[in-house]
């Protein structure tokens, strides 16, 4: 067999192999992943906050864990308060739960900006 025929046969085998190795999709609709613009805030950043910032985070956490309508993942989101800015980060069940978590955070006394980085998948 000459070189050109060998190369053609090899190319066909590679293409056929790649086509056969794809996994079938069980759901025809692609899932939408809802996520806000993400900034680099981690739970460790809370250590840079004041005592008042830490208290705000503690009170929000308490409100979330006391809310029996929230999923466990929503109750365990990352909450970071720094200089009157509250960042909420993690996965929630849906838009309704996301709104509920944001409502708990926004009910804190004083004017604080809320940066929601909460995500959910439809």
C-alpha positions in Angstrom: 0.0 0.0 0.0 1.5 3.3 -0.9 1.9 6.3 1.4 -1.1 8.4 0.1 -3.5 5.4 0.5 -2.3 4.7 4.0 -2.6 8.4 5.0 -6.2 8.5 3.5 -7.2 5.4 5.4 -5.7 6.6 8.6 -7.6 10.0 8.3 -10.9 8.1 7.7 -10.3 5.9 10.7 -9.5 8.9 13.0 -12.6 10.8 11.8 -14.8 7.7 12.2 -13.4 7.0 15.7 -14.1 10.6 16.8 -17.6 10.5 15.5 -18.3 7.2 17.3 -16.9 8.4 20.6 -19.4 11.2 21.2 -21.9 10.6 24.0 -25.6 10.9 23.2 -27.3 13.9 24.7 -30.2 12.9 27.0 -31.9 16.3 27.1 -32.3 18.2 23.9 -32.6 21.5 25.6 -29.3 23.0 26.8 -29.2 23.9 30.5 -28.9 27.6 31.3 -26.5 28.4 34.0 -27.4 31.7 35.6 -24.5 33.6 37.1 -23.7 37.2 37.8 -20.4 38.8 37.0 -17.8 37.3 39.3 -15.2 39.2 41.3 -12.5 37.5 43.2 -13.9 37.4 46.8 -13.3 34.4 49.0 -14.3 33.5 52.5 -10.8 34.3 53.6 -11.4 37.9 52.7 -13.8 38.1 55.6 -10.7 38.1 57.9 -9.9 41.6 56.5 -13.2 43.0 57.7 -14.0 44.9 60.8 -15.9 43.5 63.8 -19.0 45.2 62.4 -18.5 43.4 59.0 -18.1 40.1 60.8 -21.2 40.7 62.8 -23.2 41.4 59.6 -22.0 38.2 58.1 -22.9 36.2 61.2 -26.4 37.7 61.3 -27.1 36.9 57.7 -25.8 33.4 58.2 -28.2 33.0 61.1 -31.1 34.2 59.0 -30.3 31.8 56.3 -30.0 28.8 58.5 -33.2 29.6 60.4 -35.1 29.7 57.1 -36.5 26.2 56.6 -37.7 27.0 53.1 -34.1 27.3 51.8 -32.1 24.4 50.5 -29.1 23.2 52.4 -26.8 24.6 49.7 -28.5 28.0 49.9 -28.1 28.0 53.7 -24.4 27.3 53.2 -23.4 29.9 50.6 -20.3 32.0 51.2 -21.1 35.4 52.7 -18.4 38.0 52.9 -19.0 41.5 54.2 -16.3 44.1 53.7 -16.7 47.9 54.1 -20.5 47.8 53.9 -20.5 45.6 50.8 -22.0 42.1 51.1 -21.0 39.4 48.7 -23.1 36.3 48.4 -21.5 33.4 46.5 -22.7 29.9 45.9 -25.3 27.7 44.4 -29.0 28.0 45.0 -32.0 25.9 43.7 -33.6 28.6 41.5 -34.4 32.3 40.9 -37.0 32.3 43.7 -34.4 31.0 46.2 -31.8 33.4 45.0 -34.3 36.3 45.6 -35.1 34.9 49.1 -31.4 34.9 50.0 -30.8 38.4 48.7 -33.9 39.6 50.6 -32.4 38.2 53.9 -29.1 40.0 53.2 -30.8 43.3 52.2 -32.8 43.4 55.5 -29.7 44.2 57.5 -29.7 47.6 59.1 -27.8 50.3 57.3 -27.2 50.8 53.6 -25.0 48.1 52.2 -24.4 47.2 48.6 -25.1 43.5 47.7 -22.9 41.8 45.2 -24.8 38.6 44.3 -22.7 35.9 42.8 -25.4 33.3 43.4 -25.8 30.7 40.6 -28.5 28.1 39.7 -29.2 25.8 36.8 -32.5 25.5 35.1 
